[in-house]
Amino acid sequence: MRTAEDRRERLAKFIDLAKVYRGWSRGEVARALGRDPGKLLPPSGNPKLDLLVGIADALDWTVGDVIDGVWTCEDVRLCEGDFSSLDAQALAAHRSGDYRKMADISKQMTLASKTPSERALACNRCAGAYDGMGQYNKSLPCLQAALSERGIPAGLRLMLTVNLANAHYAVWNLTESRSAAREVLELLESTTMTERRERVCHAFAHYVRGNSFRRLICVESDLAQTHARRAHADLSQALREYEDLADTFADDRYAAVANTCRGGLLEIEAVLGDLSPKDVLQRLTVALDRVVDVAAHAPGEWLESWGWWCIFGCNVALRHLGEEDISLSMAIFTNKAMEIADRLENWSLRERAFQMDLERHERLENEPWVLDNEEVRILAGTMGRFPNFRATGWRILQEAKFLDPQGGAQCLGA
């Protein structure tokens, strides 16, 4: 964070920039910002919100971008070393799950980078850190910046593009996620895919596109069968490729992704009529016997995979069950999904679990819904990370009661 003097200097630069951008005099700037011409800058260096909003309007920037420019300061002392050593530190932070440290290191990588490839890789590390923290809307511009670099190797560009597809998928930009995944698949059509990175990118592109079609089943219900067939083709291909990757490289992480594909295919087969919803729900429920005690499982890809099986179960129950059967089945899946999400600090699972819970309560009007302090905290964090979820979050706060330890239950949305 900048010092008070640094913030004053940065605010002065923003105001000067607004003068030039608008062609205003100092008096015109002051009137636009609602300030006295001699008192444009706050002595404390802490601007009030109306000043930040006024600067943003004058520059046609977002308020968030102005705030970031005023407050954010790169601390070059956070890490030491050349680009390669910083990259090794970033990867180590990723493996240990220390995503905040990874984000800090990636910023130092940007400062240390000297080539387009190094700048792109630094952006990719930063995107990975934001992804780990569930801040997917921050990972998107990192990947877009990386892909704007000229002359980077084809393999790196493939990896960045498929990561961009996944970031769009995470925040439900399904048109963009399918488009980016399709580009990866088209680029790889002319190669033999002998390199590990190429094979992983190809499998991941099918995974992202298949799941994007799977999500479209509920978004565009009039095209449910079409989307289901496309999702089935892509996820079946991804399943085969991830199983092959797991065998070839003896890497259990690929097997976990294959397991997620397998669960998604069960949801799709219920839509296509290949399996009855009852049989699918039975299979999904029995599978959760593997994670009865979530705390006994190490965080990782396999535990996340079972969390997604819970979401698949919720989708099947909501789509195919009547009100008399939905409550118990949904409660099993949403509770386990949230339990796994908390163990993993996985915000995507949390977003889905909250969404499923809202749809269940809207179907069952007389079922009580009470949120405790921790659940409200997580709901607020989910709303911040998923712009498309915010309206849902406010609906939850309107519908549910808040369990105040000192004052009983109350409605936060009232």
JORATA-V667120 format. One record per backbone hydrogen bond with DSSP energy under -1.0 kcal/mol. NH is the residue of the N-H (numbers start at 0). CO is the residue of the C=O. Records with the same first field share a line. If there is no record, write none. Layout:
NH: CO, CO
This chain:
1: 70
6: 2
7: 3
8: 4
9: 5
10: 6
11: 7
12: 8
13: 9
14: 10
15: 11
16: 12
17: 13
18: 14
19: 15
20: 16
21: 17
22: 18
23: 18
28: 24
29: 25
30: 26
31: 27
32: 28
34: 29
38: 35
44: 41
51: 47
52: 48
53: 49
54: 50
55: 51
56: 52
57: 53
58: 54
59: 55
60: 55
65: 61
66: 62
67: 63
68: 64
69: 65
70: 66
71: 67
77: 74
85: 81
86: 82
87: 83
88: 84
89: 85
90: 86
91: 87
92: 88
93: 89
94: 90
95: 91
96: 93
97: 92
98: 96
101: 97
102: 98
103: 99
104: 100
105: 101
106: 102
107: 103
108: 104
109: 105
110: 106
111: 107
112: 108
118: 114
119: 115
120: 116
121: 117
122: 118
123: 119
124: 120
125: 121
126: 122
127: 123
128: 124
129: 125
130: 126
131: 127
132: 128
133: 130
134: 129
135: 133
137: 134
138: 134
139: 135
142: 138
143: 139
144: 140
145: 141
146: 142
148: 145
156: 152
157: 153
158: 154
159: 155
160: 156
161: 157
162: 158
163: 159
164: 160
165: 161
166: 162
167: 163
168: 164
169: 165
170: 166
171: 168
172: 167
173: 171
176: 172
177: 173
178: 174
179: 175
180: 176
181: 177
182: 178
183: 179
184: 180
185: 181
186: 182
187: 183
190: 187
198: 194
199: 195
200: 196
201: 197
202: 198
203: 199
204: 200
205: 201
206: 202
207: 203
208: 204
209: 205
210: 206
211: 207
212: 208
213: 209
214: 210
215: 211
217: 214
218: 214
219: 215
222: 219
223: 220
226: 222
227: 223
228: 224
229: 225
230: 226
231: 227
232: 228
233: 229
234: 230
235: 231
236: 232
237: 233
238: 234
239: 235
240: 236
241: 237
242: 238
243: 239
244: 240
245: 241
246: 242
247: 243
248: 244
253: 250
255: 251
256: 252
257: 253
258: 254
259: 255
260: 256
261: 257
262: 258
263: 259
264: 260
265: 261
266: 262
267: 263
268: 264
269: 265
270: 266
271: 267
273: 268
274: 268
279: 275
280: 276
281: 277
282: 278
283: 279
284: 280
285: 281
286: 282
288: 285
289: 286
290: 287
295: 292
296: 293
303: 299
304: 300
305: 301
306: 302
307: 303
308: 304
309: 305
310: 306
311: 307
312: 308
313: 309
314: 310
315: 311
316: 312
317: 313
318: 314
319: 315
320: 316
324: 321
325: 321
329: 325
330: 326
331: 327
332: 328
333: 329
334: 330
335: 331
336: 332
337: 333
338: 334
339: 335
340: 336
341: 337
342: 338
343: 339
344: 340
345: 340
349: 345
350: 346
351: 347
352: 348
353: 349
354: 350
355: 351
356: 352
357: 353
358: 354
359: 355
360: 356
361: 357
362: 358
363: 359
366: 363
370: 400
375: 371
376: 372
377: 373
378: 374
379: 375
380: 376
381: 377
382: 378
383: 379
384: 380
385: 381
388: 385
389: 386
392: 388
393: 389
394: 390
395: 391
396: 392
397: 393
398: 394
399: 395
400: 368
401: 409
402: 370
403: 401, 407
407: 403
409: 401
412: 396
